Amino acid sequence: QVQPVESGGGLVQAGGSLRLSCTDSGVTESNYAVGWFRRAPGKDLEFVATISGNGAMTRYSDSVKGRFTISRDGAKNTVHLQMNALKPEDTAVYYCAFNNYWTPIASNYPYWGQGTQVTVSS
């Protein structure tokens, strides 16, 4: 059974860094495209970044471009989201999701993790 699992969230001061990770707890050989999304308190789900199944293509939202980097470690079947220069407005629950193709549209992703909290203090 396909089940994304996020890890790496926490509390950090503005300007700091965190690295989120997403794995498939189903322990399958996964070539899924992976998307990261976030939901801040009182706001809608927002696209953050996505990476293709082979890792060759990436896309970022304008709000994180230049600060966040998405990458995949094929050997460990893991996708990372390196978040640098964090801002208080990055505070949200971050979700990873799996799909058969590369897209920034949340509704196209059938498999979702439970989320991990990221809190950036000012």
Secondary structure, DSSP 8 states (H G I E B T S, - for coil): ---EEEE--EEEETT--EEEEEEETT------EEEEEEE-TTS-EEEEEEE-TTS--EEE-TTTTTTEEEEEEGGGTEEEEEE-S--GGG-EEEEEEEESS--S-GGG--EE---EEEEEE-
